[in-house]
Amino acid sequence: MNAPDKSLAPPAPSDHLKYGASKARVEAIKLDKRLMRLMGQAIADFNMLGPEDRVMVCLSGGKDSYGLLDLLLKLRERSPKKFDIVAVNLDQGHPGFPKEVIPNYLAERGVPFRIVDQDTYSVVKRVVPEGHTMCSLCSRLRRGVLYKTATELGATRIALGHHRSDIIETFFLNLFFGGKLKSMPPKLVSDNGKHVVIRPLAYVREEDLETYSEIRQFPIIPCDLCGSQEHLQRKQIKMMLREWEKKFPGRIESIFNGLGRIDLSHLLDRSLHDFASIEATGEADPNGDKAFDDDEDLSTIATLPASIPVRNG
């Protein structure tokens, strides 16, 4: 009687575990490479960092800021252009806030840091009426403290953990509730004119940061102020975008790419385009009125890469 062919036998239970572990490891490596590639591309596209920069990474205790710090540390190790990193956490005086979590994490990672104690929590709770959104005031108070800290630390860059989803949601918040075409730029000058603010995760999806956070096991601290409000307009926008993406896959990619392909002559802002001086020239104009034509670019939008392509020059 012939011996059974062991190659056809099902794997032993331990083999299943090894296969699952190895597959998860491969996916984690792929995610790490994708995040590093997208962050590096955003930094290059917008010239966010240079040698000798001192980067103040604002660490809130959420997945986004932890992810930003972690990826920037990896980038610093791999980049020939060295830059300094200092982490800053603003302790806003939330009742029950676990003060030891972030300092312990940063000490273990060997990251220079400063914890700034500023009771903005009491101010927001006192000034904002019950049931109203706290985010706007909280954000303004937080910015003021962070700008002051950046000056004290000699930081040349203030790095924030906003990602692609934040940028898209902010665009619709301004459009629907503010009547403006405006979002979060990946790089800008602070409102006091003294600092450069950068968002290196501008091309990164929130879903990828959530997965990365789980893999890296960051000690997440939930927000019990702004993040605890259930009826925020941003949450409504987030739900709307999720429904759109579910019904029309690829729509979010299209919207994000659209933010980097602006045609000012086909909008209505007179301060950015000189409509008043427009006159017929008698010659064909490639930027002329094509409002009712099918745009040949529309057929390619769904196939555009997940981030705005790098442009040389």
Secondary structure as GFF3:
##gff-version 3
##sequence-region A 1 313
A	DSSP	three_ten_helix	6	8	.	.	.	ID=ss1
A	DSSP	alpha_helix	13	45	.	.	.	ID=ss2
A	DSSP	beta_strand	54	58	.	.	.	ID=ss3
A	DSSP	alpha_helix	63	78	.	.	.	ID=ss4
A	DSSP	beta_strand	84	91	.	.	.	ID=ss5
A	DSSP	alpha_helix	101	109	.	.	.	ID=ss6
A	DSSP	beta_strand	113	117	.	.	.	ID=ss7
A	DSSP	alpha_helix	120	127	.	.	.	ID=ss8
A	DSSP	alpha_helix	135	153	.	.	.	ID=ss9
A	DSSP	beta_strand	157	159	.	.	.	ID=ss10
A	DSSP	alpha_helix	164	173	.	.	.	ID=ss11
A	DSSP	pi_helix	174	178	.	.	.	ID=ss12
A	DSSP	beta_strand	187	189	.	.	.	ID=ss13
A	DSSP	beta_strand	196	198	.	.	.	ID=ss14
A	DSSP	alpha_helix	206	216	.	.	.	ID=ss15
A	DSSP	three_ten_helix	226	228	.	.	.	ID=ss16
A	DSSP	alpha_helix	233	247	.	.	.	ID=ss17
A	DSSP	alpha_helix	251	258	.	.	.	ID=ss18
A	DSSP	three_ten_helix	264	266	.	.	.	ID=ss19
A	DSSP	alpha_helix	298	301	.	.	.	ID=ss20
###
